[in-house]
Amino acid sequence: MTNKQSLRIAIFTSLYAPFLAGVSVAVHQRVRWLLQQGHEVFLIHPQINDQYPKHVSNRPMPGLDELKPFPNFSAYAFPTQPLIFYKSLPQPLHYQHWSDTELLEKFQPDIIVVEEAAQMRGFYSLYLQGYGRPIGIEYAKRTGIPTISLFHTDIVAYIQYYLGNQFFSLIRPIIPFLVKQFSEVYDVNLFPSQEQLAKYKQLKSQRSEYLPFQGVDCQKFNPANICYNPIPNDNRPTLLFVGRITAEKNVTQLLDAYSIIAAKIPDVHLVIIGSGPYDVEIRKRAEEFKSGVTVWGESHGTELLGWYARADVFVNPSLTENFCTANNEALASGTPVVAAVATSTSEQIIPGLNGFLAEPNNPTDLAYKVMAILQNPNLKEELSRQARLSILEFDWSACMEKFENKLYELVQTRKQLEAKVV
């Protein structure tokens, strides 16, 4: 759009630094970009307190300190407690402890954006400790302000992983009802993946659209970062995984696949970067492979950029990704990706062009797809070259321009409706 007007944007997010997740990274980038365009942003984010593990609050992640210098930025930290199933992530306290409506009345936004609204409402804990009602809706109904919900995560898959198949089978019949009830309160629900959109439309998701809001900073993540080699003089072929060490990420399957790969390529090195509830189990299993598997823990800054560029293959066995941030970061770094077929991975990985897709929950197929790259230097070189080219259309700026246009569209539509009423 020409002659851009400045918008007052209220952004509610279930995750933000120092809580480590793809959502936290994306929200920070989105807010910074909007501020740089001159918009006024009010960020409502989870509070960090002493109920969380010490390492959470000590993470060197970009966060509020980077945004505070902007005069058009303000923030509020809502009260939280650790999520029942994952103590390093937050759950908002019930609305009796804070008022989203009161916050919005003071800020008076032109539009409300809710990132990962399912967690803010309490779906991740099935209302056992969550906020309990849709965020921002009371104020929006009263004022006519448009609302957007951004779907980052496959909520249904997460619930299944954390509650188990037996309990999930009991609640499965009501899932479409919950998704419909959840989605119909927002003016639009945006999905960064076409496949994820199709899945949730089948589950009765209302007012739902595809918009590639989940980009990657191609300037930050690029092959030149190989200069930040975290282990100098280590020339072993390296497999990389970056993500939370949790059940839904299928991290145990990495080790199953690694044992098959190592039998054929003895000097191959698997590096697992991240932390989470499965830390102890993964570290114990990794001991079987001695120096062949390195559980690095969390990584940030240039060290992480170096890992992405240094790796020969990025391996992702997760089945719950929704246009996975880590996959994007690997591709932008010129590293081919082998990922399990999951909702949205086929939109990121084109077999034979920038990596390969493996059968879900099949470590053997995952292993053979990785070996196909490692054992063919010419193929690896071509995949690496195409990896970065394949993701450039999802550069952060391109994605954010589409997102900004959607904000303008909704604000303009609302003004036109108000004009007709008058």
Phi and psi in degrees as a GROMACS rama.xvg file:
@    title "Ramachandran Plot"
@    xaxis  label "Phi"
@    yaxis  label "Psi"
@TYPE xy
-92.5682  163.311  THR-2
47.7791  57.2935  ASN-3
-58.9114  134.481  LYS-4
-95.9387  151.25  GLN-5
-79.5875  132.342  SER-6
-105.905  150.391  LEU-7
-97.7299  110.973  ARG-8
-116.011  121.228  ILE-9
-96.2029  123.536  ALA-10
-117.93  115.276  ILE-11
-94.8537  133.092  PHE-12
-134.574  140.81  THR-13
-77.5569  -20.146  SER-14
-138.759  141.385  LEU-15
-162.507  160.339  TYR-16
-52.2107  139.477  ALA-17
-92.1508  14.0287  PRO-18
-74.162  120.453  PHE-19
-91.9797  117.245  LEU-20
-169.118  164.026  ALA-21
-58.1669  -34.1758  GLY-22
-62.4051  -44.137  VAL-23
-58.6469  -45.7776  SER-24
-63.1623  -45.6557  VAL-25
-65.5822  -42.2154  ALA-26
-62.5981  -43.5869  VAL-27
-60.8558  -45.8511  HIS-28
-63.7976  -40.0238  GLN-29
-64.9858  -46.8476  ARG-30
-62.6781  -44.5668  VAL-31
-60.5883  -44.0282  ARG-32
-62.8698  -44.8133  TRP-33
-63.6373  -38.6885  LEU-34
-64.4677  -40.3336  LEU-35
-64.1802  -27.0077  GLN-36
-82.8523  -2.79988  GLN-37
96.4364  3.06005  GLY-38
-74.9055  154.173  HIS-39
-95.3127  124.291  GLU-40
-121.348  130.229  VAL-41
-112.017  109.314  PHE-42
-97.5072  119.682  LEU-43
-106.876  111.974  ILE-44
-133.432  165.399  HIS-45
-70.9168  141.339  PRO-46
-79.8843  141.375  GLN-47
-97.3952  135.641  ILE-48
-142.824  -177.43  ASN-49
-77.9238  5.7223  ASP-50
-79.6629  -15.1388  GLN-51
-93.2236  155.991  TYR-52
-56.2291  146.639  PRO-53
-57.0652  -37.9272  LYS-54
-65.2525  -21.6429  HIS-55
-65.2993  -50.7559  VAL-56
-71.572  -16.8967  SER-57
-91.9977  4.31485  ASN-58
-67.9165  134.062  ARG-59
-85.275  63.6124  PRO-60
-101.482  147.504  MET-61
-60.9381  136.239  PRO-62
-156.675  -140.726  GLY-63
-57.2625  -36.5771  LEU-64
-58.2309  -31.0379  ASP-65
-78.6492  -22.8446  GLU-66
-97.6512  -25.8033  LEU-67
-57.195  -33.52  LYS-68
-62.5622  -20.4219  PRO-69
-71.7909  123.621  PHE-70
-66.81  -20.074  PRO-71
-94.8685  19.3822  ASN-72
-116.504  138.783  PHE-73
-143.592  161.683  SER-74
-149.962  158.195  ALA-75
-143.264  133.518  TYR-76
-101.353  112.949  ALA-77
-80.5684  150.214  PHE-78
-66.8048  140.339  PRO-79
-137.645  169.257  THR-80
-141.31  159.989  GLN-81
-61.007  141.31  PRO-82
-62.1001  136.278  LEU-83
-51.3236  -46.6656  ILE-84
-89.4866  -5.46145  PHE-85
-156.771  94.8291  TYR-86
-66.7189  -12.6823  LYS-87
-91.1557  0.679734  SER-88
-119.074  152.149  LEU-89
-94.1155  156.601  PRO-90
-128.687  130.738  GLN-91
-63.1886  144.154  PRO-92
-72.8161  161.17  LEU-93
-57.6474  156.617  HIS-94
-63.137  -13.5914  TYR-95
-68.0089  -16.2009  GLN-96
-93.4641  -15.9201  HIS-97
-161.842  161.274  TRP-98
-125.96  110.413  SER-99
-66.0525  -35.2594  ASP-100
-63.2762  -43.1391  THR-101
-62.0705  -42.1927  GLU-102
-61.1659  -42.4418  LEU-103
-71.4765  -35.1217  LEU-104
-62.035  -35.7369  GLU-105
-72.9205  -38.8029  LYS-106
-83.4292  -33.8765  PHE-107
53.4368  67.481  GLN-108
-74.4802  160.112  PRO-109
-82.9329  -26.8631  ASP-110
-155.594  150.139  ILE-111
-116.66  128.58  ILE-112
-116.661  128.879  VAL-113
-117.844  112.836  VAL-114
-93.1076  124.558  GLU-115
57.3673  55.4505  GLU-116
-61.9507  -27.4463  ALA-117
-60.8306  -40.4109  ALA-118
-71.68  -36.6169  GLN-119
-66.4443  -31.7146  MET-120
-78.329  -26.2377  ARG-121
113.277  11.2323  GLY-122
-63.8861  -31.1967  PHE-123
-64.958  -24.8971  TYR-124
-113.531  13.5951  SER-125
48.4747  48.4884  LEU-126
67.807  6.41671  TYR-127
-63.3279  -28.9081  LEU-128
-146.43  4.2063  GLN-129
-79.9188  179.347  GLY-130
-60.5884  -40.6827  TYR-131
96.4795  -16.3646  GLY-132
-145.346  161.483  ARG-133
-59.9174  136.29  PRO-134
-76.0619  133.549  ILE-135
78.6868  -5.14176  GLY-136
-76.0048  -37.4293  ILE-137
-58.6406  -46.5304  GLU-138
-67.1949  -41.084  TYR-139
-62.9375  -39.981  ALA-140
-65.799  -38.0079  LYS-141
-71.1338  -35.2216  ARG-142
-107.835  -15.7236  THR-143
80.2611  11.4214  GLY-144
-70.702  133.988  ILE-145
-69.5306  149.817  PRO-146
-127.857  141.887  THR-147
-124.618  136.017  ILE-148
-111.968  130.624  SER-149
-105.341  123.268  LEU-150
-90.9625  108.148  PHE-151
-92.138  -32.9312  HIS-152
-123.9  151.299  THR-153
-79.5309  86.9211  ASP-154
-57.3125  -43.6943  ILE-155
-61.923  -42.9989  VAL-156
-64.453  -39.3161  ALA-157
-62.0559  -46.4892  TYR-158
-58.6807  -41.607  ILE-159
-62.9064  -43.8483  GLN-160
-62.9134  -42.8945  TYR-161
-83.9633  -27.2105  TYR-162
-96.412  -14.7201  LEU-163
88.7303  153.472  GLY-164
-61.4534  -36.554  ASN-165
-65.4162  -50.4445  GLN-166
-68.9345  -37.0568  PHE-167
-62.1484  -36.6667  PHE-168
-62.6608  -27.6574  SER-169
-72.7291  -36.6631  LEU-170
-94.453  -8.40722  ILE-171
-50.6506  -43.1054  ARG-172
-60.4944  -25.4951  PRO-173
-94.9784  -2.37607  ILE-174
-57.5198  -48.0624  ILE-175
-58.6585  -37.3527  PRO-176
-62.29  -45.2612  PHE-177
-64.3319  -43.6484  LEU-178
-64.2133  -42.4837  VAL-179
-63.0162  -48.6374  LYS-180
-60.0497  -41.053  GLN-181
-67.9642  -43.6516  PHE-182
-83.261  -26.6032  SER-183
-75.3592  -9.22168  GLU-184
-82.4291  -15.363  VAL-185
-99.4756  152.235  TYR-186
-66.7947  -35.2314  ASP-187
-152.364  142.503  VAL-188
-114.174  118.683  ASN-189
-101.506  136.017  LEU-190
-118.965  134.115  PHE-191
-82.462  -2.53145  PRO-192
-130.776  133.626  SER-193
-63.7838  -40.2283  GLN-194
-67.3949  -40.6239  GLU-195
-64.4395  -39.5887  GLN-196
-59.4625  -47.3358  LEU-197
-60.8659  -41.8752  ALA-198
-61.196  -46.5312  LYS-199
-76.7581  -25.472  TYR-200
-65.3908  -37.509  LYS-201
-64.0614  -28.4975  GLN-202
-89.3349  19.3233  LEU-203
74.9631  22.909  LYS-204
-64.8829  132.953  SER-205
-100.466  156.502  GLN-206
44.5765  50.2411  ARG-207
-110.353  138.635  SER-208
-139.856  157.528  GLU-209
-90.6108  132.35  TYR-210
-152.813  123.422  LEU-211
-75.385  72.964  PRO-212
-85.6618  -7.02136  PHE-213
-99.8276  79.6336  GLN-214
-91.3678  -169.278  GLY-215
-140.74  142.036  VAL-216
-81.0978  95.1937  ASP-217
-70.9278  -18.0754  CYS-218
-75.3809  -41.0379  GLN-219
-73.4637  -46.8586  LYS-220
-95.9306  108.037  PHE-221
-155.724  161.931  ASN-222
-59.7451  -23.9935  PRO-223
-63.7094  -16.6358  ALA-224
-69.9253  -0.624989  ASN-225
-61.9262  -17.0193  ILE-226
-66.6252  -17.8663  CYS-227
-96.4437  54.6336  TYR-228
-69.1032  114.594  ASN-229
-65.957  -26.6135  PRO-230
-126.404  87.5728  ILE-231
-58.9182  145.366  PRO-232
68.387  11.3451  ASN-233
-97.6469  105.555  ASP-234
-103.266  14.6585  ASN-235
-66.2343  147.199  ARG-236
-60.4225  130.579  PRO-237
-116.834  128.652  THR-238
-102.273  138.717  LEU-239
-126.898  139.395  LEU-240
-129.123  133.44  PHE-241
-128.032  123.228  VAL-242
166.504  177.823  GLY-243
-73.5122  140.935  ARG-244
-87.8691  81.7999  ILE-245
-133.149  169.93  THR-246
-60.3236  -44.3952  ALA-247
-72.477  -11.7386  GLU-248
-88.0871  -4.65005  LYS-249
57.2574  35.6877  ASN-250
-64.2106  -31.3816  VAL-251
-59.6739  -29.6567  THR-252
-69.8026  -22.7729  GLN-253
-60.2021  -43.0521  LEU-254
-71.3636  -34.6935  LEU-255
-62.3549  -43.6162  ASP-256
-68.9865  -39.5654  ALA-257
-59.2419  -41.5023  TYR-258
-61.087  -34.1653  SER-259
-71.0176  -43.6309  ILE-260
-65.16  -44.7613  ILE-261
-64.374  -26.3534  ALA-262
-67.1575  -27.0483  ALA-263
-101.176  -31.6979  LYS-264
-126.003  85.0915  ILE-265
-58.6448  -29.3409  PRO-266
-93.7446  10.366  ASP-267
-67.4077  143.86  VAL-268
-122.324  123.818  HIS-269
-103.366  126.777  LEU-270
-115.873  123.625  VAL-271
-110.026  117.47  ILE-272
-112.608  126.336  ILE-273
145.775  -176.371  GLY-274
-149.946  165.658  SER-275
159.493  -174.9  GLY-276
-60.0546  -25.1595  PRO-277
-92.8781  10.6189  TYR-278
-49.4534  -54.6667  ASP-279
-61.8987  -45.0869  VAL-280
-61.8198  -44.2608  GLU-281
-66.784  -42.5003  ILE-282
-63.7038  -38.2643  ARG-283
-65.7737  -44.0159  LYS-284
-67.618  -34.4056  ARG-285
-63.7529  -26.9306  ALA-286
-60.22  -26.5857  GLU-287
-59.9975  -30.3867  GLU-288
-100.135  3.50337  PHE-289
53.3538  -126.143  LYS-290
-77.3743  -3.31331  SER-291
-71.7204  -24.9926  GLY-292
-123.612  127.277  VAL-293
-115.182  116.345  THR-294
-92.6123  98.5174  VAL-295
-76.9913  -27.0156  TRP-296
87.3313  -160.954  GLY-297
-75.5745  151.593  GLU-298
-139.942  141.868  SER-299
-139.592  167.351  HIS-300
62.0751  -145.021  GLY-301
-65.8666  -27.0432  THR-302
-61.5252  -45.5682  GLU-303
-65.8553  -41.5722  LEU-304
-58.9025  -39.0981  LEU-305
-64.4818  -40.5368  GLY-306
-61.2405  -45.9668  TRP-307
-59.4755  -44.2912  TYR-308
-76.1752  -30.9078  ALA-309
-73.7586  -31.9204  ARG-310
-63.1593  148.464  ALA-311
-85.9553  -37.7098  ASP-312
-143.442  134.083  VAL-313
-94.3098  128.857  PHE-314
-118.209  126.982  VAL-315
-133.925  103.904  ASN-316
-88.2948  1.56084  PRO-317
-67.2154  144.927  SER-318
-109.004  4.69075  LEU-319
-114.433  15.8531  THR-320
-77.3098  148.468  GLU-321
-126.436  87.9342  ASN-322
54.275  64.483  PHE-323
-53.1593  127.224  CYS-324
-60.767  -45.1313  THR-325
-63.5014  -39.6287  ALA-326
-58.2785  -45.4078  ASN-327
-60.7203  -43.148  ASN-328
-66.3745  -37.306  GLU-329
-65.5703  -47.0917  ALA-330
-61.4259  -43.4181  LEU-331
-62.8732  -26.0873  ALA-332
-84.9381  3.13846  SER-333
80.0644  22.7193  GLY-334
-109.081  121.431  THR-335
-63.1054  150.855  PRO-336
-117.692  133.06  VAL-337
-112.43  116.252  VAL-338
-131.907  151.802  ALA-339
-68.647  145.747  ALA-340
-62.7689  121.396  VAL-341
-147.857  169.731  ALA-342
-58.5454  113.97  THR-343
97.7285  -19.8608  SER-344
-64.6322  -28.7733  THR-345
-70.8426  -13.2346  SER-346
-85.6003  -16.6791  GLU-347
-101.301  -38.7616  GLN-348
-112.103  120.981  ILE-349
-105.538  108.788  ILE-350
-52.6429  128.707  PRO-351
86.3773  -10.6749  GLY-352
-103.686  -55.7628  LEU-353
-127.729  13.1102  ASN-354
156.12  -155.79  GLY-355
-143.344  155.046  PHE-356
-106.414  137.759  LEU-357
-113.125  158.018  ALA-358
-61.671  140.066  GLU-359
-61.1367  141.725  PRO-360
53.8869  35.8154  ASN-361
-130.643  84.7822  ASN-362
-58.2759  -30.3826  PRO-363
-65.2683  -46.6144  THR-364
-65.5619  -38.9736  ASP-365
-58.4506  -45.1111  LEU-366
-62.8775  -44.4949  ALA-367
-68.926  -32.2368  TYR-368
-68.42  -38.7023  LYS-369
-65.2288  -44.902  VAL-370
-64.2933  -32.6923  MET-371
-58.7238  -31.979  ALA-372
-81.9708  -48.6264  ILE-373
-63.6365  -31.862  LEU-374
-89.5269  1.13362  GLN-375
-131.734  89.1449  ASN-376
-56.3217  -36.9033  PRO-377
-66.9011  -41.7919  ASN-378
-63.6079  -44.9838  LEU-379
-59.415  -43.381  LYS-380
-62.126  -42.5234  GLU-381
-68.6759  -42.7596  GLU-382
-61.7892  -40.7778  LEU-383
-63.7945  -40.7574  SER-384
-65.0935  -42.7419  ARG-385
-76.7546  -22.7305  GLN-386
-54.9837  -52.5854  ALA-387
-66.9556  -42.2351  ARG-388
-60.3805  -34.3831  LEU-389
-70.9795  -18.0873  SER-390
-109.039  -4.54375  ILE-391
-60.2289  -30.4699  LEU-392
-67.2531  -16.4657  GLU-393
-104.396  23.9652  PHE-394
-58.0111  145.992  ASP-395
-53.9141  -44.4386  TRP-396
-62.9289  -42.3915  SER-397
-63.128  -42.4837  ALA-398
-66.6162  -40.5295  CYS-399
-71.0075  -30.1722  MET-400
-64.9267  -39.705  GLU-401
-64.2428  -41.2825  LYS-402
-65.3481  -44.2011  PHE-403
-60.7677  -42.1943  GLU-404
-60.9885  -36.4891  ASN-405
-65.0952  -39.4699  LYS-406
-60.9348  -48.0804  LEU-407
-59.9881  -42.9217  TYR-408
-59.0412  -46.2117  GLU-409
-68.2257  -40.6973  LEU-410
-64.2903  -43.1296  VAL-411
-65.2913  -42.8887  GLN-412
-60.1875  -42.3214  THR-413
-63.853  -41.5714  ARG-414
-63.8803  -39.4443  LYS-415
-65.524  -38.3693  GLN-416
-65.379  -40.0966  LEU-417
-65.8263  -37.3761  GLU-418
-64.8665  -38.0934  ALA-419
-66.4189  -39.6326  LYS-420
-63.8996  -41.721  VAL-421
